[in-house]
């Protein structure tokens, strides 16, 4: 598929980033888009993840999305993700105890 064929699907996914990131199967779509999406798509996803870090980190499926975000983000964005996690009391400990969260920590 070329970019024009995928852009509509990517746009639909980005409009539901938080819900998909917290979904048992939808989180894989977000992780994949973080990995192979355009720089603009990745940046939009990262901004949403940073803004909704508490919700995403506290979901069972979201810890994998946070780990993928940290893997594919720039150093600057990694710092913003870390700051968002640290702003929520107890969130770092919860993330460290999750299935994929421990790798993010």
C-alpha positions in Angstrom: 0.0 0.0 0.0 1.2 3.5 -0.7 0.9 6.4 1.7 -2.3 7.8 0.1 -4.1 4.5 0.7 -3.1 4.3 4.3 -3.5 7.9 5.3 -7.3 7.7 5.7 -7.0 4.7 8.0 -4.2 6.3 10.0 -6.3 9.5 10.4 -9.2 7.4 11.7 -6.9 5.6 14.2 -5.4 8.9 15.4 -8.9 10.3 16.2 -9.4 7.4 18.6 -5.8 7.1 19.9 -6.7 6.9 23.6 -9.5 4.4 23.2 -7.4 2.2 20.9 -4.3 2.5 23.1 -6.4 1.1 26.0 -8.1 -1.6 24.0 -6.8 -5.2 24.1 -6.4 -5.4 20.4 -6.5 -1.8 19.3 -3.3 -1.0 21.1 -1.3 -3.0 18.5 -2.6 -0.6 15.8 -1.3 2.4 17.8 2.0 0.7 18.4 2.4 -0.1 14.7 1.6 3.4 13.7 4.2 4.7 16.1 6.7 2.4 14.4 5.9 3.0 10.7 3.8 6.1 10.5 4.9 9.3 9.0 6.8 11.8 11.2 3.7 13.9 11.4 1.5 10.9 12.4 4.1 9.8 15.0 4.2 13.3 16.5 0.4 13.6 16.7 0.3 10.2 18.4 3.0 11.1 20.9 1.3 14.4 21.8 -1.9 12.5 22.5 -0.1 9.9 24.5 1.7 12.6 26.6 -1.6 14.4 27.2 -3.3 11.2 28.2 -0.4 9.4 30.0 -2.4 8.6 33.1 -5.3 7.0 31.3 -3.1 5.0 28.9 -0.6 3.9 31.5 -3.3 2.7 33.9 -5.0 0.5 31.3 -3.9 -3.1 30.9 -3.2 -2.7 27.2 -1.8 0.9 27.3 1.6 0.0 28.9 2.7 -1.6 25.6 1.8 1.6 23.8 3.9 3.7 26.2 6.8 1.3 25.8 6.5 1.6 21.9 6.2 5.4 22.2 9.4 5.4 24.3 11.1 3.1 21.8 10.3 5.3 18.7 10.2 8.8 20.2 13.0 11.4 20.0 14.9 12.1 23.1 12.9 15.3 23.6 9.6 13.4 23.4 10.9 10.6 25.7 11.5 13.3 28.3 8.0 14.7 27.9 6.5 11.2 28.3 8.6 10.6 31.4 7.5 14.0 32.9 3.9 13.2 32.2 4.2 9.9 34.0 6.1 11.4 37.0 3.4 14.1 37.4 0.8 11.5 38.4 1.4 10.2 42.0 2.1 6.4 42.0 1.9 6.1 38.2 5.6 5.2 37.8 5.3 2.3 40.3 2.1 1.1 38.6 3.8 1.2 35.3 6.8 -0.7 36.6 4.6 -3.5 37.7 2.7 -3.9 34.4 3.4 -6.6 31.8 5.1 -4.2 29.3 5.4 -1.2 31.6 8.5 -2.5 33.3 10.4 -2.2 30.0 9.2 1.4 29.7 10.5 2.2 33.2 
